[in-house]
Amino acid sequence: MLLMRKIELEIIALSHSVTQSNSFAVVLGEVGGSRRLPIVIGGFEAQAIAVALDNMKPSRPLTHDLMKTLCDTFEIKLEYIYISKLLDGVFYSNLVCKKGEDLFEVDSRTSDALALAVRFDCPIYVEESIILEAGVEADPNEENAVTSAEEKQIAELTSAPSSSSNYNEMSVADLQVQLKAALDNEDYELAARIRDEMNKRKSNS
């Protein structure tokens, strides 16, 4: 049986995509190591993480602040978050929570899990196979929080076809995969373009 190995990460930076106006990437760095893991997130999620990182206090609680308050009220502690799977470019995560002596896991979008991890000040872990597949090695000669290698990877991750004509060469199966990824990332504008292409093919068949 293959043993799983968890790698602890910390948030290094938030980076704005140069290819899509409403796309951001959170860069996670290996604790005690040099590997980095950029993860693309939406603007709302980036704001939720930035607010907590900068210790800003909104006039009204954000969604993740409300979740933190609910957990505190009912004595639920977030022990750590675990980025457990990478499938079709989408990261899957779990919230590992504790109430009394009971430990349980809750499925979560990675962006939400990170926003909560900052608020609970809890560890962030990733399955090592994921960082081997999607991570980059930090260049010790670069002083910027986001290195040129990470900027290149972020640009590749956030680049997407700008119109339905770019999907002409994709099979229906590929379009379905792209649609699922867009919905998982809550990129509804992109999802609408993919659906338009799929509907156009149905009407022509």
C-alpha positions as a Markdown table, in Angstrom:
| # | Residue | x | y | z |
|---|---|---|---|---|
| 1 | Met | 0.0 | 0.0 | 0.0 |
| 2 | Leu | 1.3 | 3.4 | -1.0 |
| 3 | Leu | 1.7 | 5.7 | 2.1 |
| 4 | Met | 0.4 | 9.2 | 1.8 |
| 5 | Arg | 2.7 | 12.0 | 2.8 |
| 6 | Lys | 1.4 | 15.4 | 3.9 |
| 7 | Ile | 3.5 | 18.5 | 3.3 |
| 8 | Glu | 2.9 | 21.6 | 5.4 |
| 9 | Leu | 2.4 | 24.9 | 3.5 |
| 10 | Glu | 2.0 | 28.5 | 4.4 |
| 11 | Ile | 0.6 | 31.4 | 2.4 |
| 12 | Ile | 3.4 | 33.3 | 0.7 |
| 13 | Ala | 1.5 | 35.8 | -1.4 |
| 14 | Leu | -1.6 | 36.7 | -3.3 |
| 15 | Ser | -1.0 | 37.5 | -7.0 |
| 16 | His | -3.2 | 39.1 | -9.6 |
| 17 | Ser | -3.5 | 37.4 | -12.9 |
| 18 | Val | -2.1 | 39.4 | -15.9 |
| 19 | Thr | -4.3 | 37.5 | -18.3 |
| 20 | Gln | -7.7 | 37.7 | -16.6 |
| 21 | Ser | -8.9 | 40.7 | -14.7 |
| 22 | Asn | -10.9 | 38.8 | -12.0 |
| 23 | Ser | -8.5 | 36.0 | -11.5 |
| 24 | Phe | -6.0 | 35.8 | -8.7 |
| 25 | Ala | -3.6 | 33.1 | -7.4 |
| 26 | Val | -2.6 | 32.4 | -3.8 |
| 27 | Val | 1.0 | 31.1 | -3.6 |
| 28 | Leu | 1.6 | 28.5 | -1.0 |
| 29 | Gly | 5.2 | 27.8 | 0.1 |
| 30 | Glu | 6.6 | 24.6 | 1.7 |
| 31 | Val | 7.4 | 25.2 | 5.4 |
| 32 | Gly | 11.1 | 24.5 | 5.7 |
| 33 | Gly | 11.5 | 23.9 | 2.0 |
| 34 | Ser | 11.7 | 25.7 | -1.3 |
| 35 | Arg | 8.7 | 24.3 | -3.2 |
| 36 | Arg | 5.8 | 26.5 | -4.0 |
| 37 | Leu | 2.2 | 25.8 | -5.1 |
| 38 | Pro | 0.2 | 28.5 | -6.9 |
| 39 | Ile | -3.6 | 28.0 | -6.8 |
| 40 | Val | -6.0 | 30.1 | -8.9 |
| 41 | Ile | -8.9 | 31.6 | -7.0 |
| 42 | Gly | -11.6 | 34.2 | -7.8 |
| 43 | Gly | -11.7 | 37.8 | -6.8 |
| 44 | Phe | -14.1 | 37.3 | -3.9 |
| 45 | Glu | -12.0 | 34.5 | -2.4 |
| 46 | Ala | -8.8 | 36.6 | -2.8 |
| 47 | Gln | -10.5 | 39.5 | -1.0 |
| 48 | Ala | -11.6 | 37.1 | 1.9 |
| 49 | Ile | -8.0 | 35.9 | 2.3 |
| 50 | Ala | -6.5 | 39.3 | 2.0 |
| 51 | Val | -8.8 | 40.8 | 4.6 |
| 52 | Ala | -7.8 | 38.1 | 7.2 |
| 53 | Leu | -4.1 | 38.3 | 6.3 |
| 54 | Asp | -4.1 | 42.1 | 6.8 |
| 55 | Asn | -6.2 | 41.9 | 10.0 |
| 56 | Met | -8.8 | 44.2 | 8.6 |
| 57 | Lys | -12.2 | 44.4 | 10.4 |
| 58 | Pro | -15.1 | 44.9 | 8.0 |
| 59 | Ser | -18.1 | 46.8 | 9.3 |
| 60 | Arg | -20.2 | 43.7 | 8.8 |
| 61 | Pro | -18.8 | 40.1 | 9.0 |
| 62 | Leu | -17.9 | 38.4 | 5.7 |
| 63 | Thr | -19.1 | 34.9 | 5.0 |
| 64 | His | -15.9 | 33.3 | 6.3 |
| 65 | Asp | -16.0 | 35.5 | 9.4 |
| 66 | Leu | -19.5 | 34.3 | 10.0 |
| 67 | Met | -18.4 | 30.7 | 9.7 |
| 68 | Lys | -15.6 | 31.3 | 12.2 |
| 69 | Thr | -18.1 | 32.8 | 14.6 |
| 70 | Leu | -20.5 | 29.9 | 14.2 |
| 71 | Cys | -17.7 | 27.4 | 14.9 |
| 72 | Asp | -16.5 | 29.3 | 17.9 |
| 73 | Thr | -20.1 | 29.6 | 19.2 |
| 74 | Phe | -20.7 | 25.8 | 18.9 |
| 75 | Glu | -17.1 | 25.0 | 20.1 |
| 76 | Ile | -15.9 | 23.5 | 16.8 |
| 77 | Lys | -12.2 | 23.9 | 16.2 |
| 78 | Leu | -10.6 | 23.8 | 12.7 |
| 79 | Glu | -7.6 | 21.6 | 13.3 |
| 80 | Tyr | -6.1 | 21.9 | 9.8 |
| 81 | Ile | -7.0 | 22.0 | 6.2 |
| 82 | Tyr | -5.8 | 19.3 | 3.7 |
| 83 | Ile | -5.5 | 19.8 | 0.0 |
| 84 | Ser | -6.0 | 16.2 | -0.9 |
| 85 | Lys | -6.6 | 15.9 | -4.7 |
| 86 | Leu | -5.9 | 17.5 | -8.0 |
| 87 | Leu | -8.3 | 16.5 | -10.8 |
| 88 | Asp | -8.6 | 18.2 | -14.2 |
| 89 | Gly | -6.8 | 21.3 | -12.9 |
| 90 | Val | -9.1 | 21.6 | -9.8 |
| 91 | Phe | -7.8 | 21.3 | -6.3 |
| 92 | Tyr | -10.0 | 19.5 | -3.7 |
| 93 | Ser | -9.7 | 20.1 | 0.0 |
| 94 | Asn | -11.0 | 19.0 | 3.3 |
| 95 | Leu | -11.6 | 20.8 | 6.6 |
| 96 | Val | -10.4 | 18.6 | 9.5 |
| 97 | Cys | -12.5 | 19.8 | 12.5 |
| 98 | Lys | -12.7 | 18.8 | 16.1 |
| 99 | Lys | -15.6 | 19.0 | 18.5 |
| 100 | Gly | -14.9 | 17.6 | 22.0 |
| 101 | Glu | -13.1 | 14.3 | 21.3 |
| 102 | Asp | -14.7 | 13.8 | 17.9 |
| 103 | Leu | -12.7 | 14.5 | 14.7 |
| 104 | Phe | -14.5 | 14.8 | 11.4 |
| 105 | Glu | -13.8 | 16.0 | 7.9 |
| 106 | Val | -15.9 | 18.4 | 5.7 |
| 107 | Asp | -15.4 | 18.7 | 2.0 |
| 108 | Ser | -14.5 | 22.3 | 0.9 |
| 109 | Arg | -13.4 | 24.4 | -2.0 |
| 110 | Thr | -9.7 | 25.1 | -1.6 |
| 111 | Ser | -10.2 | 28.9 | -1.7 |
| 112 | Asp | -12.8 | 28.7 | 1.1 |
| 113 | Ala | -10.5 | 26.3 | 3.1 |
| 114 | Leu | -7.6 | 28.8 | 2.8 |
| 115 | Ala | -9.8 | 31.7 | 3.9 |
| 116 | Leu | -10.8 | 29.8 | 7.0 |
| 117 | Ala | -7.3 | 28.6 | 7.7 |
| 118 | Val | -6.1 | 32.2 | 8.0 |
| 119 | Arg | -9.0 | 33.0 | 10.4 |
| 120 | Phe | -8.4 | 29.9 | 12.6 |
| 121 | Asp | -4.6 | 30.3 | 12.3 |
| 122 | Cys | -4.4 | 26.5 | 11.6 |
| 123 | Pro | -1.9 | 24.5 | 9.5 |
| 124 | Ile | -2.3 | 23.9 | 5.8 |
| 125 | Tyr | -1.3 | 20.6 | 4.4 |
| 126 | Val | -1.1 | 19.2 | 0.9 |
| 127 | Glu | -0.6 | 15.7 | -0.4 |
| 128 | Glu | 3.0 | 15.4 | -1.6 |
| 129 | Ser | 2.0 | 14.0 | -5.0 |
| 130 | Ile | 0.1 | 17.2 | -5.7 |
| 131 | Ile | 3.1 | 19.5 | -5.1 |
| 132 | Leu | 5.2 | 17.2 | -7.2 |
| 133 | Glu | 2.7 | 17.5 | -10.0 |
| 134 | Ala | 1.7 | 21.2 | -9.8 |
| 135 | Gly | 4.4 | 22.9 | -7.7 |
| 136 | Val | 7.4 | 24.9 | -8.7 |
| 137 | Glu | 10.8 | 25.3 | -7.2 |
| 138 | Ala | 11.5 | 28.7 | -5.8 |
| 139 | Asp | 14.6 | 30.5 | -7.2 |
| 140 | Pro | 16.7 | 31.6 | -4.2 |
| 141 | Asn | 18.2 | 34.4 | -6.3 |
| 142 | Glu | 14.8 | 36.1 | -6.7 |
| 143 | Glu | 13.7 | 38.3 | -3.9 |
| 144 | Asn | 10.1 | 38.9 | -5.0 |
| 145 | Ala | 7.4 | 37.0 | -3.1 |
| 146 | Val | 6.2 | 35.7 | -6.5 |
| 147 | Thr | 9.0 | 34.4 | -8.6 |
| 148 | Ser | 9.1 | 34.5 | -12.4 |
| 149 | Ala | 8.5 | 30.7 | -12.6 |
| 150 | Glu | 5.4 | 31.1 | -10.6 |
| 151 | Glu | 4.2 | 34.1 | -12.6 |
| 152 | Lys | 4.6 | 32.0 | -15.8 |
| 153 | Gln | 2.6 | 29.1 | -14.2 |
| 154 | Ile | -0.1 | 31.4 | -12.9 |
| 155 | Ala | -0.4 | 32.9 | -16.4 |
| 156 | Glu | -0.8 | 29.4 | -17.9 |
| 157 | Leu | -3.3 | 28.4 | -15.2 |
| 158 | Thr | -5.5 | 31.5 | -15.7 |
| 159 | Ser | -5.3 | 31.7 | -19.4 |
| 160 | Ala | -8.6 | 30.6 | -21.0 |
| 161 | Pro | -10.2 | 30.9 | -24.4 |
| 162 | Ser | -11.8 | 34.3 | -24.9 |
| 163 | Ser | -14.7 | 33.1 | -27.1 |
| 164 | Ser | -16.6 | 30.0 | -28.1 |
| 165 | Ser | -14.7 | 29.8 | -31.4 |
| 166 | Asn | -11.7 | 28.6 | -29.4 |
| 167 | Tyr | -13.6 | 25.5 | -28.4 |
| 168 | Asn | -14.3 | 24.3 | -32.0 |
| 169 | Glu | -11.5 | 21.8 | -31.9 |
| 170 | Met | -12.6 | 20.3 | -28.6 |
| 171 | Ser | -14.7 | 17.1 | -28.3 |
| 172 | Val | -17.9 | 17.1 | -26.4 |
| 173 | Ala | -16.2 | 15.1 | -23.7 |
| 174 | Asp | -13.5 | 17.8 | -23.4 |
| 175 | Leu | -16.1 | 20.5 | -23.3 |
| 176 | Gln | -17.9 | 18.7 | -20.4 |
| 177 | Val | -14.6 | 18.6 | -18.5 |
| 178 | Gln | -14.0 | 22.3 | -19.1 |
| 179 | Leu | -17.5 | 23.1 | -18.0 |
| 180 | Lys | -17.2 | 21.2 | -14.8 |
| 181 | Ala | -13.9 | 22.9 | -14.0 |
| 182 | Ala | -15.5 | 26.3 | -14.7 |
| 183 | Leu | -18.4 | 25.6 | -12.4 |
| 184 | Asp | -16.1 | 24.2 | -9.7 |
| 185 | Asn | -14.2 | 27.5 | -9.9 |
| 186 | Glu | -17.4 | 29.5 | -10.0 |
| 187 | Asp | -16.3 | 31.1 | -13.3 |
| 188 | Tyr | -19.9 | 31.4 | -14.6 |
| 189 | Glu | -18.9 | 33.6 | -17.5 |
| 190 | Leu | -16.6 | 31.0 | -18.9 |
| 191 | Ala | -19.2 | 28.3 | -18.1 |
| 192 | Ala | -21.8 | 30.2 | -20.1 |
| 193 | Arg | -19.5 | 30.4 | -23.1 |
| 194 | Ile | -18.8 | 26.6 | -23.0 |
| 195 | Arg | -22.6 | 25.9 | -22.7 |
| 196 | Asp | -23.2 | 28.1 | -25.7 |
| 197 | Glu | -20.8 | 26.0 | -27.7 |
| 198 | Met | -22.4 | 22.8 | -26.6 |
| 199 | Asn | -25.9 | 24.1 | -27.3 |
| 200 | Lys | -24.7 | 25.2 | -30.8 |
| 201 | Arg | -23.5 | 21.7 | -31.5 |
| 202 | Lys | -26.8 | 20.2 | -30.4 |
| 203 | Ser | -28.8 | 22.5 | -32.6 |
| 204 | Asn | -26.6 | 21.6 | -35.6 |
| 205 | Ser | -26.8 | 17.9 | -35.1 |
